[in-house]
Amino acid sequence: MAGAELIGKEEIKEIMDVLETGILMRYGFDKERNGVFKVREFEEAFAKYCQASYALGVTSGSSALKIALTAMDVGPGDEVLVPAFTFLATYEAVMEVGAIPVMADIDDTLNLDPQEIEKKKTPYTKAVIPVHMCGSGANIDKIVEVAHRNKLLVLEDNAQGCGASFKGKKLGSFGDMGTFSFDYVKTVTTGEGGMVITNNLDLYHHAEWYHDHGHDHNPKVSRALEGRTILGFNYRMNELQGALGLAQLRKLDYLIGEQKKNKKFIMDVLAQVPGVGFRAKPDPEGDSATFLAFNMPDENQAQRFQNLLSAEGVDTVCYKKNMWHYVPNWEHFLAKSTPNSKKYPFTDPSYKGDVQYLRENIPQAENLLGRTLVMGISVKMSKEKLDQIKKGIDQAAKNF
Ligand SMILES: *Cc1c(COP(=O)(O)O)cnc(C)c1O
């Protein structure tokens, strides 16, 4: 569960700063707000934490993806490569900007396989979205290298990897843009919320304008007189979210440290079970340890071991069967049931490609996700809880 487990007096203090001024909006009201700018402060702290030049707080991880794609000028007629293993929002965001998501296979990191970029790209491909699933990174240096060599933009969906890194550099900061989610079950939570980061000033401005009806946020004039270059929408983060984010961000490194300890304890137990292997990590040190993914030699054994664990009170998820994180299971998506009756963008005449979502196009995902079991790791896992998991695993292994 991560950040939500640690909500306490630090969050209350930050929230009270906002309630004392009564100014809940991040922009304007400069006289009344008494110097309190929580969203701005959160953005600055977050950019610094991620070693990125710019950060923009927004309403959700889903809107962060849509804003980043908009800033990168991805739109009708374009294709975007997206891994088959991700949350629905990554695909939805591509369709929200009128583009078509193309399903790509994963490698043993359980994230986008860099080799898929040249295999699946077409003349219509504009961008690639590697997703760092379950707190651990893709082969991101290779992905960025191959994508840029092919003149494709890279947007990292790091909704699940906040605080994770590759060789000392935070995930989300490798691509042209990176996005984060702060929904209630994510590593850092503001209830609902998200962030867009980038090192590119033009992309930042485009995102910033779009997320607030085109406002250019010129500090020299009042909000009513600000310039407007493009049309936009409202995806503004509010001050209460900014306040929560500030308090949560200060806890992030501690949180990851605790999860790493808990994860290591369970991994050491699982490593004793014959046949158990672990998900590949491009940089084990950079893991944010929100989940533990391990695998069995084949799908049948995975299913059998999962049942035995479950009987001992140890819960795991097999993502090949999960309804929300594996494209072949999204019946409404496969039926092209977009929210409009015209099935746009699939029916857009400017789209010249021929996209298909077939299991046979993602053989590695079919194999790997079928025999992988994933366990959630919490910040607070008591000695008793960990011992109980150890006992459960030992007993399941004995019955296997
Ligand atoms: C949670 C999540 C999102 C969406 O974030 P919300 O804040 O819930 O909108 C996007 N991508 C991935 C991989 C996620 O896990």
The ligand as a Tripos MOL2 file, in Angstrom:
@<TRIPOS>MOLECULE
LIG
   15    15     1     0     0
SMALL
NO_CHARGES

@<TRIPOS>ATOM
      1 C1         -2.3360    3.9130  -11.5670 C.3       1 LIG1
      2 C2         -1.7700    3.9060  -12.9380 C.ar      1 LIG1
      3 C3         -2.0670    4.9000  -13.8720 C.ar      1 LIG1
      4 C4         -3.1390    5.9130  -13.6680 C.3       1 LIG1
      5 O1         -3.0130    6.7020  -12.5460 O.3       1 LIG1
      6 P1         -4.3090    7.3380  -11.8290 P.3       1 LIG1
      7 O2         -3.7260    8.3550  -10.9290 O.co2     1 LIG1
      8 O3         -5.0070    6.2440  -11.0900 O.co2     1 LIG1
      9 O4         -5.1420    7.9480  -12.9010 O.co2     1 LIG1
     10 C5         -1.4060    4.8890  -15.0910 C.ar      1 LIG1
     11 N1         -0.5160    3.9280  -15.3860 N.ar      1 LIG1
     12 C6         -0.2140    2.9350  -14.5360 C.ar      1 LIG1
     13 C7          0.8110    1.9240  -14.9140 C.3       1 LIG1
     14 C8         -0.8430    2.8790  -13.2850 C.ar      1 LIG1
     15 O5         -0.5550    1.8720  -12.4520 O.3       1 LIG1
@<TRIPOS>BOND
     1     1     2 1
     2     2     3 ar
     3     2    14 ar
     4     3     4 1
     5     3    10 ar
     6     4     5 1
     7     5     6 1
     8     6     7 2
     9     6     8 1
    10     6     9 1
    11    10    11 ar
    12    11    12 ar
    13    12    13 1
    14    12    14 ar
    15    14    15 1
@<TRIPOS>SUBSTRUCTURE
     1 LIG1         1 GROUP 0 **** ****
